[in-house]
Amino acid sequence: MNYLTIIAVVWGLCAVCAVLFIRGAAQRNTEPLRPQAEREPKTGRSQDFSRPA
């Protein structure tokens, strides 16, 4: 094989391994999404956020 072909294959293999490593290390949120009403219970608070309490 040509010298440049070998270098290209080695760099390509390194790039593929880096991509697979980064994808495997990424955090995945496996918790199912809940409806908005379940996440934040209504407490009777005012919805006016323009001034501090």
mmCIF file of the N, C-alpha and C atoms, coordinates in Angstrom:
data_MODEL
# 
_entry.id   MODEL 
# 
loop_
_atom_site.group_PDB 
_atom_site.id 
_atom_site.type_symbol 
_atom_site.label_atom_id 
_atom_site.label_alt_id 
_atom_site.label_comp_id 
_atom_site.label_asym_id 
_atom_site.label_entity_id 
_atom_site.label_seq_id 
_atom_site.pdbx_PDB_ins_code 
_atom_site.Cartn_x 
_atom_site.Cartn_y 
_atom_site.Cartn_z 
_atom_site.occupancy 
_atom_site.B_iso_or_equiv 
_atom_site.pdbx_formal_charge 
_atom_site.auth_seq_id 
_atom_site.auth_comp_id 
_atom_site.auth_asym_id 
_atom_site.auth_atom_id 
_atom_site.pdbx_PDB_model_num 
ATOM 1   N N  . MET A 1 1  ? 0.844   -1.192 0.000  1.00 0.00 ? 1  MET A N  1 
ATOM 2   C CA . MET A 1 1  ? 0.000   0.000  0.000  1.00 0.00 ? 1  MET A CA 1 
ATOM 3   C C  . MET A 1 1  ? 0.879   1.242  0.000  1.00 0.00 ? 1  MET A C  1 
ATOM 4   N N  . ASN A 1 2  ? 0.297   2.267  -0.498 1.00 0.00 ? 2  ASN A N  1 
ATOM 5   C CA . ASN A 1 2  ? 0.983   3.544  -0.544 1.00 0.00 ? 2  ASN A CA 1 
ATOM 6   C C  . ASN A 1 2  ? 1.114   4.113  0.873  1.00 0.00 ? 2  ASN A C  1 
ATOM 7   N N  . TYR A 1 3  ? 2.191   4.841  1.123  1.00 0.00 ? 3  TYR A N  1 
ATOM 8   C CA . TYR A 1 3  ? 2.453   5.443  2.430  1.00 0.00 ? 3  TYR A CA 1 
ATOM 9   C C  . TYR A 1 3  ? 1.318   6.380  2.847  1.00 0.00 ? 3  TYR A C  1 
ATOM 10  N N  . LEU A 1 4  ? 0.833   7.203  1.937  1.00 0.00 ? 4  LEU A N  1 
ATOM 11  C CA . LEU A 1 4  ? -0.248  8.141  2.258  1.00 0.00 ? 4  LEU A CA 1 
ATOM 12  C C  . LEU A 1 4  ? -1.558  7.412  2.540  1.00 0.00 ? 4  LEU A C  1 
ATOM 13  N N  . THR A 1 5  ? -1.783  6.284  1.898  1.00 0.00 ? 5  THR A N  1 
ATOM 14  C CA . THR A 1 5  ? -2.991  5.501  2.151  1.00 0.00 ? 5  THR A CA 1 
ATOM 15  C C  . THR A 1 5  ? -2.984  4.951  3.573  1.00 0.00 ? 5  THR A C  1 
ATOM 16  N N  . ILE A 1 6  ? -1.829  4.485  4.009  1.00 0.00 ? 6  ILE A N  1 
ATOM 17  C CA . ILE A 1 6  ? -1.713  3.953  5.369  1.00 0.00 ? 6  ILE A CA 1 
ATOM 18  C C  . ILE A 1 6  ? -1.981  5.058  6.393  1.00 0.00 ? 6  ILE A C  1 
ATOM 19  N N  . ILE A 1 7  ? -1.421  6.230  6.163  1.00 0.00 ? 7  ILE A N  1 
ATOM 20  C CA . ILE A 1 7  ? -1.655  7.354  7.079  1.00 0.00 ? 7  ILE A CA 1 
ATOM 21  C C  . ILE A 1 7  ? -3.135  7.734  7.098  1.00 0.00 ? 7  ILE A C  1 
ATOM 22  N N  . ALA A 1 8  ? -3.778  7.758  5.945  1.00 0.00 ? 8  ALA A N  1 
ATOM 23  C CA . ALA A 1 8  ? -5.203  8.105  5.864  1.00 0.00 ? 8  ALA A CA 1 
ATOM 24  C C  . ALA A 1 8  ? -6.056  7.073  6.589  1.00 0.00 ? 8  ALA A C  1 
ATOM 25  N N  . VAL A 1 9  ? -5.719  5.798  6.459  1.00 0.00 ? 9  VAL A N  1 
ATOM 26  C CA . VAL A 1 9  ? -6.484  4.745  7.129  1.00 0.00 ? 9  VAL A CA 1 
ATOM 27  C C  . VAL A 1 9  ? -6.323  4.848  8.642  1.00 0.00 ? 9  VAL A C  1 
ATOM 28  N N  . VAL A 1 10 ? -5.111  5.094  9.115  1.00 0.00 ? 10 VAL A N  1 
ATOM 29  C CA . VAL A 1 10 ? -4.875  5.221  10.563 1.00 0.00 ? 10 VAL A CA 1 
ATOM 30  C C  . VAL A 1 10 ? -5.633  6.418  11.121 1.00 0.00 ? 10 VAL A C  1 
ATOM 31  N N  . TRP A 1 11 ? -5.572  7.565  10.447 1.00 0.00 ? 11 TRP A N  1 
ATOM 32  C CA . TRP A 1 11 ? -6.307  8.739  10.908 1.00 0.00 ? 11 TRP A CA 1 
ATOM 33  C C  . TRP A 1 11 ? -7.819  8.510  10.853 1.00 0.00 ? 11 TRP A C  1 
ATOM 34  N N  . GLY A 1 12 ? -8.280  7.848  9.820  1.00 0.00 ? 12 GLY A N  1 
ATOM 35  C CA . GLY A 1 12 ? -9.708  7.543  9.719  1.00 0.00 ? 12 GLY A CA 1 
ATOM 36  C C  . GLY A 1 12 ? -10.171 6.635  10.840 1.00 0.00 ? 12 GLY A C  1 
ATOM 37  N N  . LEU A 1 13 ? -9.358  5.637  11.172 1.00 0.00 ? 13 LEU A N  1 
ATOM 38  C CA . LEU A 1 13 ? -9.708  4.733  12.267 1.00 0.00 ? 13 LEU A CA 1 
ATOM 39  C C  . LEU A 1 13 ? -9.728  5.479  13.601 1.00 0.00 ? 13 LEU A C  1 
ATOM 40  N N  . CYS A 1 14 ? -8.768  6.365  13.803 1.00 0.00 ? 14 CYS A N  1 
ATOM 41  C CA . CYS A 1 14 ? -8.759  7.177  15.026 1.00 0.00 ? 14 CYS A CA 1 
ATOM 42  C C  . CYS A 1 14 ? -10.002 8.064  15.113 1.00 0.00 ? 14 CYS A C  1 
ATOM 43  N N  . ALA A 1 15 ? -10.406 8.636  13.992 1.00 0.00 ? 15 ALA A N  1 
ATOM 44  C CA . ALA A 1 15 ? -11.591 9.499  13.985 1.00 0.00 ? 15 ALA A CA 1 
ATOM 45  C C  . ALA A 1 15 ? -12.855 8.703  14.299 1.00 0.00 ? 15 ALA A C  1 
ATOM 46  N N  . VAL A 1 16 ? -12.977 7.523  13.714 1.00 0.00 ? 16 VAL A N  1 
ATOM 47  C CA . VAL A 1 16 ? -14.157 6.682  13.983 1.00 0.00 ? 16 VAL A CA 1 
ATOM 48  C C  . VAL A 1 16 ? -14.195 6.274  15.454 1.00 0.00 ? 16 VAL A C  1 
ATOM 49  N N  . CYS A 1 17 ? -13.052 5.893  16.002 1.00 0.00 ? 17 CYS A N  1 
ATOM 50  C CA . CYS A 1 17 ? -13.004 5.502  17.413 1.00 0.00 ? 17 CYS A CA 1 
ATOM 51  C C  . CYS A 1 17 ? -13.344 6.677  18.324 1.00 0.00 ? 17 CYS A C  1 
ATOM 52  N N  . ALA A 1 18 ? -12.864 7.872  17.990 1.00 0.00 ? 18 ALA A N  1 
ATOM 53  C CA . ALA A 1 18 ? -13.174 9.048  18.797 1.00 0.00 ? 18 ALA A CA 1 
ATOM 54  C C  . ALA A 1 18 ? -14.670 9.352  18.773 1.00 0.00 ? 18 ALA A C  1 
ATOM 55  N N  . VAL A 1 19 ? -15.284 9.255  17.612 1.00 0.00 ? 19 VAL A N  1 
ATOM 56  C CA . VAL A 1 19 ? -16.729 9.519  17.501 1.00 0.00 ? 19 VAL A CA 1 
ATOM 57  C C  . VAL A 1 19 ? -17.513 8.497  18.313 1.00 0.00 ? 19 VAL A C  1 
ATOM 58  N N  . LEU A 1 20 ? -17.154 7.233  18.199 1.00 0.00 ? 20 LEU A N  1 
ATOM 59  C CA . LEU A 1 20 ? -17.868 6.204  18.958 1.00 0.00 ? 20 LEU A CA 1 
ATOM 60  C C  . LEU A 1 20 ? -17.657 6.380  20.458 1.00 0.00 ? 20 LEU A C  1 
ATOM 61  N N  . PHE A 1 21 ? -16.457 6.774  20.873 1.00 0.00 ? 21 PHE A N  1 
ATOM 62  C CA . PHE A 1 21 ? -16.192 6.990  22.294 1.00 0.00 ? 21 PHE A CA 1 
ATOM 63  C C  . PHE A 1 21 ? -17.012 8.149  22.832 1.00 0.00 ? 21 PHE A C  1 
ATOM 64  N N  . ILE A 1 22 ? -17.058 9.250  22.087 1.00 0.00 ? 22 ILE A N  1 
ATOM 65  C CA . ILE A 1 22 ? -17.813 10.420 22.542 1.00 0.00 ? 22 ILE A CA 1 
ATOM 66  C C  . ILE A 1 22 ? -19.304 10.104 22.594 1.00 0.00 ? 22 ILE A C  1 
ATOM 67  N N  . ARG A 1 23 ? -19.816 9.397  21.604 1.00 0.00 ? 23 ARG A N  1 
ATOM 68  C CA . ARG A 1 23 ? -21.243 9.029  21.623 1.00 0.00 ? 23 ARG A CA 1 
ATOM 69  C C  . ARG A 1 23 ? -21.553 8.091  22.782 1.00 0.00 ? 23 ARG A C  1 
ATOM 70  N N  . GLY A 1 24 ? -20.644 7.190  23.112 1.00 0.00 ? 24 GLY A N  1 
ATOM 71  C CA . GLY A 1 24 ? -20.863 6.265  24.220 1.00 0.00 ? 24 GLY A CA 1 
ATOM 72  C C  . GLY A 1 24 ? -20.759 6.942  25.568 1.00 0.00 ? 24 GLY A C  1 
ATOM 73  N N  . ALA A 1 25 ? -19.947 8.003  25.657 1.00 0.00 ? 25 ALA A N  1 
ATOM 74  C CA . ALA A 1 25 ? -19.750 8.691  26.922 1.00 0.00 ? 25 ALA A CA 1 
ATOM 75  C C  . ALA A 1 25 ? -20.815 9.748  27.179 1.00 0.00 ? 25 ALA A C  1 
ATOM 76  N N  . ALA A 1 26 ? -21.607 10.090 26.170 1.00 0.00 ? 26 ALA A N  1 
ATOM 77  C CA . ALA A 1 26 ? -22.631 11.123 26.329 1.00 0.00 ? 26 ALA A CA 1 
ATOM 78  C C  . ALA A 1 26 ? -23.724 10.620 27.266 1.00 0.00 ? 26 ALA A C  1 
ATOM 79  N N  . GLN A 1 27 ? -24.184 11.529 28.139 1.00 0.00 ? 27 GLN A N  1 
ATOM 80  C CA . GLN A 1 27 ? -25.240 11.176 29.083 1.00 0.00 ? 27 GLN A CA 1 
ATOM 81  C C  . GLN A 1 27 ? -26.570 11.123 28.358 1.00 0.00 ? 27 GLN A C  1 
ATOM 82  N N  . ARG A 1 28 ? -27.282 10.067 28.595 1.00 0.00 ? 28 ARG A N  1 
ATOM 83  C CA . ARG A 1 28 ? -28.612 9.920  27.983 1.00 0.00 ? 28 ARG A CA 1 
ATOM 84  C C  . ARG A 1 28 ? -29.663 9.950  29.085 1.00 0.00 ? 28 ARG A C  1 
ATOM 85  N N  . ASN A 1 29 ? -30.715 10.696 28.854 1.00 0.00 ? 29 ASN A N  1 
ATOM 86  C CA . ASN A 1 29 ? -31.804 10.765 29.810 1.00 0.00 ? 29 ASN A CA 1 
ATOM 87  C C  . ASN A 1 29 ? -32.814 9.685  29.435 1.00 0.00 ? 29 ASN A C  1 
ATOM 88  N N  . THR A 1 30 ? -32.839 8.603  30.206 1.00 0.00 ? 30 THR A N  1 
ATOM 89  C CA . THR A 1 30 ? -33.730 7.493  29.885 1.00 0.00 ? 30 THR A CA 1 
ATOM 90  C C  . THR A 1 30 ? -35.052 7.584  30.634 1.00 0.00 ? 30 THR A C  1 
ATOM 91  N N  . GLU A 1 31 ? -35.199 8.594  31.492 1.00 0.00 ? 31 GLU A N  1 
ATOM 92  C CA . GLU A 1 31 ? -36.456 8.761  32.219 1.00 0.00 ? 31 GLU A CA 1 
ATOM 93  C C  . GLU A 1 31 ? -37.532 9.251  31.257 1.00 0.00 ? 31 GLU A C  1 
ATOM 94  N N  . PRO A 1 32 ? -38.686 8.613  31.250 1.00 0.00 ? 32 PRO A N  1 
ATOM 95  C CA . PRO A 1 32 ? -39.739 9.065  30.334 1.00 0.00 ? 32 PRO A CA 1 
ATOM 96  C C  . PRO A 1 32 ? -40.228 10.469 30.714 1.00 0.00 ? 32 PRO A C  1 
ATOM 97  N N  . LEU A 1 33 ? -40.579 11.236 29.716 1.00 0.00 ? 33 LEU A N  1 
ATOM 98  C CA . LEU A 1 33 ? -41.060 12.592 29.961 1.00 0.00 ? 33 LEU A CA 1 
ATOM 99  C C  . LEU A 1 33 ? -42.452 12.549 30.576 1.00 0.00 ? 33 LEU A C  1 
ATOM 100 N N  . ARG A 1 34 ? -42.631 13.371 31.602 1.00 0.00 ? 34 ARG A N  1 
ATOM 101 C CA . ARG A 1 34 ? -43.934 13.452 32.257 1.00 0.00 ? 34 ARG A CA 1 
ATOM 102 C C  . ARG A 1 34 ? -44.642 14.716 31.790 1.00 0.00 ? 34 ARG A C  1 
ATOM 103 N N  . PRO A 1 35 ? -45.939 14.716 31.825 1.00 0.00 ? 35 PRO A N  1 
ATOM 104 C CA . PRO A 1 35 ? -46.673 15.935 31.456 1.00 0.00 ? 35 PRO A CA 1 
ATOM 105 C C  . PRO A 1 35 ? -46.321 17.093 32.384 1.00 0.00 ? 35 PRO A C  1 
ATOM 106 N N  . GLN A 1 36 ? -46.463 18.319 31.900 1.00 0.00 ? 36 GLN A N  1 
ATOM 107 C CA . GLN A 1 36 ? -46.111 19.511 32.667 1.00 0.00 ? 36 GLN A CA 1 
ATOM 108 C C  . GLN A 1 36 ? -46.912 19.593 33.965 1.00 0.00 ? 36 GLN A C  1 
ATOM 109 N N  . ALA A 1 37 ? -48.165 19.169 33.958 1.00 0.00 ? 37 ALA A N  1 
ATOM 110 C CA . ALA A 1 37 ? -49.003 19.256 35.150 1.00 0.00 ? 37 ALA A CA 1 
ATOM 111 C C  . ALA A 1 37 ? -48.472 18.374 36.276 1.00 0.00 ? 37 ALA A C  1 
ATOM 112 N N  . GLU A 1 38 ? -47.858 17.249 35.940 1.00 0.00 ? 38 GLU A N  1 
ATOM 113 C CA . GLU A 1 38 ? -47.313 16.361 36.968 1.00 0.00 ? 38 GLU A CA 1 
ATOM 114 C C  . GLU A 1 38 ? -46.033 16.913 37.567 1.00 0.00 ? 38 GLU A C  1 
ATOM 115 N N  . ARG A 1 39 ? -45.211 17.573 36.767 1.00 0.00 ? 39 ARG A N  1 
ATOM 116 C CA . ARG A 1 39 ? -43.916 18.052 37.233 1.00 0.00 ? 39 ARG A CA 1 
ATOM 117 C C  . ARG A 1 39 ? -44.036 19.217 38.198 1.00 0.00 ? 39 ARG A C  1 
ATOM 118 N N  . GLU A 1 40 ? -44.945 20.155 37.948 1.00 0.00 ? 40 GLU A N  1 
ATOM 119 C CA . GLU A 1 40 ? -45.077 21.343 38.774 1.00 0.00 ? 40 GLU A CA 1 
ATOM 120 C C  . GLU A 1 40 ? -46.501 21.433 39.332 1.00 0.00 ? 40 GLU A C  1 
ATOM 121 N N  . PRO A 1 41 ? -46.663 21.038 40.569 1.00 0.00 ? 41 PRO A N  1 
ATOM 122 C CA . PRO A 1 41 ? -48.014 21.144 41.148 1.00 0.00 ? 41 PRO A CA 1 
ATOM 123 C C  . PRO A 1 41 ? -48.400 22.610 41.330 1.00 0.00 ? 41 PRO A C  1 
ATOM 124 N N  . LYS A 1 42 ? -49.663 22.880 41.146 1.00 0.00 ? 42 LYS A N  1 
ATOM 125 C CA . LYS A 1 42 ? -50.154 24.253 41.283 1.00 0.00 ? 42 LYS A CA 1 
ATOM 126 C C  . LYS A 1 42 ? -50.288 24.581 42.764 1.00 0.00 ? 42 LYS A C  1 
ATOM 127 N N  . THR A 1 43 ? -49.741 25.737 43.158 1.00 0.00 ? 43 THR A N  1 
ATOM 128 C CA . THR A 1 43 ? -49.766 26.123 44.566 1.00 0.00 ? 43 THR A CA 1 
ATOM 129 C C  . THR A 1 43 ? -50.577 27.385 44.793 1.00 0.00 ? 43 THR A C  1 
ATOM 130 N N  . GLY A 1 44 ? -51.230 27.899 43.775 1.00 0.00 ? 44 GLY A N  1 
ATOM 131 C CA . GLY A 1 44 ? -52.026 29.105 43.931 1.00 0.00 ? 44 GLY A CA 1 
ATOM 132 C C  . GLY A 1 44 ? -51.186 30.366 43.910 1.00 0.00 ? 44 GLY A C  1 
ATOM 133 N N  . ARG A 1 45 ? -49.951 30.279 43.464 1.00 0.00 ? 45 ARG A N  1 
ATOM 134 C CA . ARG A 1 45 ? -49.093 31.451 43.402 1.00 0.00 ? 45 ARG A CA 1 
ATOM 135 C C  . ARG A 1 45 ? -49.476 32.344 42.228 1.00 0.00 ? 45 ARG A C  1 
ATOM 136 N N  . SER A 1 46 ? -49.085 33.586 42.346 1.00 0.00 ? 46 SER A N  1 
ATOM 137 C CA . SER A 1 46 ? -49.304 34.528 41.259 1.00 0.00 ? 46 SER A CA 1 
ATOM 138 C C  . SER A 1 46 ? -48.364 34.206 40.110 1.00 0.00 ? 46 SER A C  1 
ATOM 139 N N  . GLN A 1 47 ? -48.806 34.420 38.913 1.00 0.00 ? 47 GLN A N  1 
ATOM 140 C CA . GLN A 1 47 ? -47.987 34.176 37.736 1.00 0.00 ? 47 GLN A CA 1 
ATOM 141 C C  . GLN A 1 47 ? -47.287 35.452 37.271 1.00 0.00 ? 47 GLN A C  1 
ATOM 142 N N  . ASP A 1 48 ? -47.313 36.506 38.078 1.00 0.00 ? 48 ASP A N  1 
ATOM 143 C CA . ASP A 1 48 ? -46.669 37.767 37.714 1.00 0.00 ? 48 ASP A CA 1 
ATOM 144 C C  . ASP A 1 48 ? -45.216 37.716 38.180 1.00 0.00 ? 48 ASP A C  1 
ATOM 145 N N  . PHE A 1 49 ? -44.291 37.631 37.216 1.00 0.00 ? 49 PHE A N  1 
ATOM 146 C CA . PHE A 1 49 ? -42.877 37.520 37.554 1.00 0.00 ? 49 PHE A CA 1 
ATOM 147 C C  . PHE A 1 49 ? -42.132 38.827 37.267 1.00 0.00 ? 49 PHE A C  1 
ATOM 148 N N  . SER A 1 50 ? -42.847 39.924 37.124 1.00 0.00 ? 50 SER A N  1 
ATOM 149 C CA . SER A 1 50 ? -42.205 41.173 36.746 1.00 0.00 ? 50 SER A CA 1 
ATOM 150 C C  . SER A 1 50 ? -41.567 41.897 37.933 1.00 0.00 ? 50 SER A C  1 
ATOM 151 N N  . ARG A 1 51 ? -41.934 41.550 39.154 1.00 0.00 ? 51 ARG A N  1 
ATOM 152 C CA . ARG A 1 51 ? -41.365 42.231 40.319 1.00 0.00 ? 51 ARG A CA 1 
ATOM 153 C C  . ARG A 1 51 ? -40.976 41.185 41.371 1.00 0.00 ? 51 ARG A C  1 
ATOM 154 N N  . PRO A 1 52 ? -39.964 41.464 42.163 1.00 0.00 ? 52 PRO A N  1 
ATOM 155 C CA . PRO A 1 52 ? -39.568 40.503 43.206 1.00 0.00 ? 52 PRO A CA 1 
ATOM 156 C C  . PRO A 1 52 ? -40.573 40.465 44.343 1.00 0.00 ? 52 PRO A C  1 
ATOM 157 N N  . ALA A 1 53 ? -40.644 39.341 44.996 1.00 0.00 ? 53 ALA A N  1 
ATOM 158 C CA . ALA A 1 53 ? -41.619 39.168 46.083 1.00 0.00 ? 53 ALA A CA 1 
ATOM 159 C C  . ALA A 1 53 ? -41.125 39.790 47.365 1.00 0.00 ? 53 ALA A C  1 
# 
